[in-house]
Amino acid sequence: METTLAVPLLRSQIDVANRLHQQLRQWKDIDQALETLHTHFPGFDMDSTLLKVVAVNQLYGTRLYMVVPMARHVTEVMSTSDELEDTELVEQIAAFAGHKHLSFASKFAHFFIHMERFPIYDAFARNMVAHHLGTHVRTVGTTSPYKAFVDNIEQLKQRAALSCSNKELDRYLWLAGLYRLWKRYQNKYEENTNEKKKLRMNAEVEALFNDFSSVNAAELAQLYPWYPEK
């Protein structure tokens, strides 16, 4: 297989992202809380599922409004989960009330079914995977976007010769995606002092990016070294 990437991805970047993630106390607390919920409520009866749906939606901001009907829907899907492929399971959880809630569904499966089998699907992860793979080699899926995303994750790991876990890769995709957006905003602001647009970003993450100490600056430079972009 051709191993070149549109934008290189090194193991050192994955390691940096995970070190930086350790500085984010809020996200460490959230992940620990979800792990505790998973341990104490391992099943998918209505009560357990409702707690999990509420937790993911509130703590990860997945913008799900009908949490009780969604919990009932997830309970029904999970009752036949043994008959479904992993990506099909996420697609079925996501298909609710005429919409595809893929960010919610992937996070629910990631935290409460299996972290390695279900990579987190969101805009940052999707965009960073596409950024590294480029347009010529990545899979594009319209009917099964989560399957296409998982295929692209595996292709990225193979082409970059990465041996990291999906959890480690997820932290890189999220932080690098945020940092890439933050850098673009900073440059736009510097070029136009009348720019009034406010970048909406988690305050803890923004504080990390604004920490210009020598150690932190060096870590961020390793996290996303291919900037500026054309």
Secondary structure, 3 states (H helix, E strand, C coil): CCCCCCCCCCHHHHHHHHHHHCCCHHHHHHHHHHHHHHHHCCCCCHHHHHHHHHHHHHHHCCCCCCHHHHHHHHHHHHCCHHHCCHHHHHHHHHEECCEECHHHHHHHHHHHCCCCCCCCCCHHHHHHHHHHHCCCCCCCCCCCHHHHHHHHHHHHHHHCCCCCCHHHHHHHHHHHHHHHHHHHHHHHHHHCCCCCCCCCCCHHHHHHHCCCCHHHHHHHHHHCCCCCCC
